[in-house]
């Protein structure tokens, strides 16, 4: 298949502006699909996002290729046969080039060291993700990150060639699928050789920092996040700012915040246990003063957790015969509750209560937990009537 649109980005990935002739313009929804005789707008493909930018006054929001024709999604029509000037969003494109080349280095190193293949590559808005068909230990990922950055520091030249069939047959290169015809091979000496149709930086030093993030198990392998260049710098600045803020709040040095946070969490857990014991004593005191008959009663308490509400319900069910409901909250945000009974149907009771007080919840015959939107006065009137 012959390309009907001349692809300037393969001649030089650093072309930012160009002149072309409009071959076709067709409406598509609220937009228009523009075909040019040549373009430096890269179409989405091979895991790399499409370029964005301008063609004359038209805003280009997407680019894709179909049957050798590159179609630009524009917000307005362009006259067929007219000469136009295109300009890509260079910061957007350069970031894509950095991340795509960084992915080559990381995937090549993982393949070389562990024999794993890159089976998925996606450039998302938050980060780039790379999927490998096997697991990697945290220390393995740290080593890959170090070696990848050393390849950046060496400022190695990145090449893209179209070897002939005989040379290609003898060549060892990565590819996700069987290829035929003209194959474009991108090489980062010492790190990777891969069949690829994307755009890449000329030298690895232009990638900037390669930072690997958020490894997680995925489909029997591992998914690794990655940021390069300015996006890696922005991520570092954000996290450094968060660490500095935590350091200030805890009056700890930045490299000591982990231990400081653990200390605060341990103290909070100890206080929570003390509070739970205090609430238990309070609940015993409250329940001791309740009517022991089969009358339905309600109690209001402040600042307790759902677990404490459940504890209250368990204690109340053991101490009295009737339905006991404990509520926590306020008239503005509503009330959480637990309804319990020793012998009875708490679900049937709560169902009627929900209908009257605007509530929802779930549980079993002995206890139901949920919430109601009614005000305290309404709740108290309902239980007086009950």
N, C-alpha and C positions, 0 to 999 in steps of 0.2 A: 504494500500500500504506500502510495506517495503522499507526502504532506502537501496539502493545498495551501496552507498558510506558512510563510517563511518564519522560522523560529529564531528570532534574534538572540534569545537568551541562551541558546546553545553555542552561538558564535562567540558571545561574550556575556557572561552572567552579570557583568557590572554596567551594562547599558541601562541607563535610567530613563532616557527620552528617545523618541523616534518619530519619524514622519511616515505616513502610510496612506493608502487609498481605501475608501470604503467599498467593499465588494457587495455586501448585502446588509439589509436591516429589516428585521422582522419583529412584530410585537409579540410579547409573551407576558400575559397578565398586565400588571402595571408597569412592566419594564420592556426593554427592547434587546434583542440579541444582535450584536454587531459583528460582522465578519470583515476582516481587513486582509490586504494582500501580504502584510508582514506585521509582526508584533514582538514586543519584549515582555508582554504579560504572560507569566507562567500559568498554565491551566492546572487545576487541582488534579493530583495523581501521584501514585507511588508513595503515599503517606504525607506528601507535602501539600499544604494549603495553597489556594490560588492567590495570585497577586491582586492588589486593589490599586486604585489610582484614578486618573482622569484621561479622557480622550476629548480634546477641545474642552467644551463646557460640560460634557457628560461625565457623571460620576460612575466609575466601574466598581461594582460590589462583588462580582464573582466572574470567574473565567473557567471554561471547560472545553474539552476537545471531543469532537465527534467526527469519525471517518476522515481524519487528517485535517479537519477544519477547526480552528480555534474560534470560539464564540465568546464575546465579551458581554456580560449582562450590564446594561446601561440604564440610567434613569430617564433618558430622553432619546429620541431618534437622531440619527445622523444621515445626511443625504448621501444616497448611493452615488458613487463616482467622484465624490468630493475628496480633497486632500485634507488630512487631519493630522494633529500632533498629539502623541500619546506620552504620558508620564506616569511611571509607577510610583507608589508610595515606597520610597527606598528604605526607610527604617523598618517597615514591615517586611520587605523582601530580604534585607540583610539579616534580620533576626531568623527568618526561615532558613537562609543559607547557613548561618552559624549552627542552628540546631540540627539541620540535616547532616552537616559534616560531622558534628559532634556525635550524632547517632551512629554514623559509619565507624568512627573510632571505637566507641563503646562496644558496638555489636561485633566488630572484628576482633577485639581483645577477648571478649567473652567466648567467641567461637574458637579462638586459638588456644585459650587456657583451659576451657571446660568442655569444648565440643558441642556447645549448645547453639541452636539456630534462633535467629530473630524471626518470630512468626507473627508479629504484629507491631505496627508503628503508627502512632497517631499524634498529630500536633494539636493539642487542645488549647483552650484559652488560658487555663491555669498552668499547664506544663505539658511537655512532651512525654508520652508514655511509650515504653518499649517492652514487648512481651517476648520471653524466652521459653523454650520448650523443656525446661528443667529447672530445678531449684538451685539457688545460690545462697550460701551462708552470708551473714552480715560482714564477716571479715573478707570474704571473697569480693563482695560489692565494693568495700573500701579499697581493696587492692586494685580493682578495675578502675575506680575513680582516680586513684593516684597515677596509674599508668596512662590513662587517657589524658590527664592534665600534663604529664611529662611530654606526651606527643604534641600537645599545644605549645609548650615552652620551647620545643625544638624548632617550631615555625617551619614545618615540613611542607613542601610544595604538593598540592593536590592536583591530580591530573584526570582528564576524561578522554578516553580514546575509543575508537571503533576498530578493534582488531579483525583481521580477516578470519575466515572460517577455520583454517588450519591452525592459526595461532590461538584462536579461541578454544579449540578443542583440546589443546595441550595445556591451557591455562587453568590454574586453580583459583576459583572465585566463588563468592557467595551469590546465591540467587534463590528467591522463594519459589520459582516455578521454572519449568523447562522453557528455554528460549530458542527462537529460530530467527533467521534473517539477520539484519544488522543489529548488533548488540553494543550498547554503550557501557563501557567499563570504567568505573571511578576507582582510583587508587590513592590510598594514603600510605606511602611506603612505611613498612614496619608495623602497620596497624591493621590495614584492611584493603581488600580488593573485592569489589562488588558490582554486579550489574545494576544500574540505576539510571533513572530518567530525570532526576531532580537537579536543582541548582546547588552549587557548593562554593565555599570560599576558595580563594586562590592558594592561600597558605594557612596552615593550622593555627598560627598565632592570632589570626583574625577572629577565631572562635571565642577568645577570652576564656573565662573560667568555665569548666564543665562540672556541674554539681549534680550528683545522683540523689534522689529523694524517694521517700515513701515506698520502699519495697513491700510487696504483698503477694501472697500466693494467688495464682490465677490459672485456672484450667489445667492443673497438674504441673504448672511451671511457676514462673515469677514475673510480675509486672513491676517495672522500675520507672519512676518518674525522673525527668531530667530537665535541667535549665542551663542555658548557656548565655554568655555575654551580659548584656544589660539586664536581661530578665533574671539571671543569677545574682547580679549585683543588687537589683531591687529586692529580691527575696532575702538576701543577706541583710540589707539595711532594715527591712521590716522586722526580721527576727532579732537583729541586734538591738533595735529599738524596744521590742517587747522584753528582751532580757534585761536591758538597762532599767526599764520601768519596774520589772519584778525585783531587780536588785535594790532599787530605791525603796520599794514598799517593804521589803524584808530586811532592810539595813544589812545586806550581805554583798560581798564582792561578786562580780558577774560570774566568775568561774566557780562560785560556791552556791549558786542559786538552787541547784538540784538538791543538795543536802538541806538547804534552808526550807525549801518547799516541802520536803519529806518531813522535816521537823514540825512544820505547821500542820501538815496533814495528820501526823501522829497525835499532836495536841488536840486537834479538832475531833479526832476519833475518840480520844479519852474523854473529852467534854461531852460528846454525844452519848457515850456510855453512862456518864454521870447523870446527864439529863434524863436518859431513859429510865434509870433507877429512881430518880426523883419523881418522874411522871408516874411510874408504877405505884409509888407510895401515895401520890396525889389521887390516882384512880381508886386505890383501895379506900381512901378516905371518902371520896365522892360516892362510891358505890355503897359503902356502909350506911350512908344517909338516905339511900333511895328506898321507896316503897317496895317491899318484898313480894307483893301480890302480883297477879297476872295483868296488871294495868300497864299500858304502853306509856313509856316516859321518854323525854328527851333531855340531853345535857349538852351544854356548850363549854368548850375548852379553847384555850388560845395557844397558838404556836406549836402544835404537835404534828408529827409526821404521819403519813398513811400507816406505817408500821405501828405507831403508838395508838392510832384509832383502832386498829385490829386487836392490839393488846387489850384495850379498854373493853372492846366487844367480848373477847374471850373471858375476861374477868367478870363482866356483868352477866353473861349467860350462866356462869357457874354460881352466881350469888342470888339471882332472882328468877321468878317464873315468867314474867311478861317480856314483851319486846322492849329492848333498850336501844335508843339511838343516840349516838354522840356526834356532835357537829363541831367543825372548826372552820373559821373563815370570817367573812364580813358581808354586809348587805351589798356592797359595790361589786365585789368579785365573785360572790356566791359562796356556798359552803360545801366542804367535803364532809362525808359522813361514813359511819359504820353502824349497821343495824344488826343486832344479834338476839338470839332467843335460845333457851335451853331445849324446849320441846315445842316445835311449831314450824311454820313455813315462812322464813325470812324473805324468800323471793316473792311470795304472794303479797306480803306486807309492803315490801319496797315498791312493788309494781303499782299498788294503789297510791303509795306516797308520791311516786314519780308523777303520776297523773295529776295529783293535787298541787304539787310544789314545783313542777317543771324540772324533773330530775332524770338521771340515767345512772346505771351501775350494773354490777354483776356479782355473783357469788353462789352460795349453796343454801340449803334449807336452814342452816344454823347461823350464817352470817353473809351479809351483802355489803359491799362498799361501793360508793359512787359519789355523786354530787347533785346539788339542787340549786336552782337560781332564785328561789323565793327568799324574801327577807326574814329576819329572825322572828318578827312579830307573827308573820304568817305561819311559820313552822310551829311556834308555840301554840297558836290557836288550833292548828291541825291536831297536835298531840293532846290538847285539852279535850277536844271533841272525841278523839279516838279512845 
